[in-house]
Amino acid sequence: MPRDAETIAQAPAAGPAGAGTGDRDGGELAAIARARTAGLRRAAGINAVRAALVAAWLGSWELAARHWIDPFYYSMPSKIWERLAGWFTDGTSQGSIWEQISVTLQEAVAGFALGAAGGVVLGIVLGRSRFLSDVCAPFIKAVNAIPRIILASLFIIWFGLGMQSKIATAFVLVFFAVFFNAFQGAREVDRNLVNNARILGAGRLQVLWTIVVPSATSWILASLHSAFGFAIIGAIVGEYTGADKGLGLLINHSQGTFDAAGIYAGMIIITVLALLAEWLLTLLEGRLLRWRPSVSGHDVQI
């Protein structure tokens, strides 16, 4: 058979193969689309169940407060909503609600930043130096064992009623939450990686920056999720101990006037701030840990 005739005879065979590849690609795209649709439906179902649970909880609370329990002690959702609306429209007895939120946020963010930085640096340094960790271990454990309310009282004496004492209290709470995770993360670094890097001529700083810090990043970021909550707690505890502004002062004033709705309203504002911070930290974690394998859909996430 001539070469041209042979080529023509083989040409139809290439068509079905190409079509098969196109069908396979189309099938993959369809599977991806189905997976996305299933994910959206699952998310919608989860959000619907969450909304139903919140509505059932608030409805039962409102019903119980109107018929069976004393709202003076337990308040009710309608009164809490009225208190929140009044704070955001007319202000509070201590001034604008936005000013109170701003003060508490500034204290929490400053304490969080300083505590996280100190915890990461000291945790990694002590995690890589067994001698220093053995020397400092009893002192760190002793300071960590001191009740935070006592430290908050001391900070009021040292730094006064301003923001410095609240930042110091938030710093202490955040520091230990981050330090122990950074310390453990530095200890868990694969020794084979470190040894191989040293064989290739890497110095201490190169090993620290290129191997130890990236390996401990997961530990550190995991601690930051709870650390900002500790920062807010530190700011509120400091404001409870003594302050002239802040959400802690607002809640303390509500407690002094037996205003249960005001206490719950302050708690809701603090919870919203903590959830917003958690959302931002989740975004940061996703950007910093892109190199990790994606979590399987069968894994449980909290």
Secondary structure, 3 states (H helix, E strand, C coil): CCHHHHHHHHHHHHHHHHHHHHHHHHHHHHHHHHHHHHHHHHHHHHHHHHHHHHHHHHHHHHHHHHHCCCHHHHCCHHHHHHHHHHHHHHCECCECHHHHHHHHHHHHHHHHHHHHHHHHHHHHHHHHCHHHHHHHHHHHHHHHHCCHHHHHHHHHHHHCCCHHHHHHHHHHHHHHHHHHHHHHHHHCCCHHHHHHHHHCCCCHHHHHHHHHHHHHHHHHHHHHHHHHHHHHHHHHHHHHHCCCCCHHHHHHHHHHCCCHHHHHHHHHHHHHHHHHHHHHHHHHHHHHCCCCCCCCCCCCCC
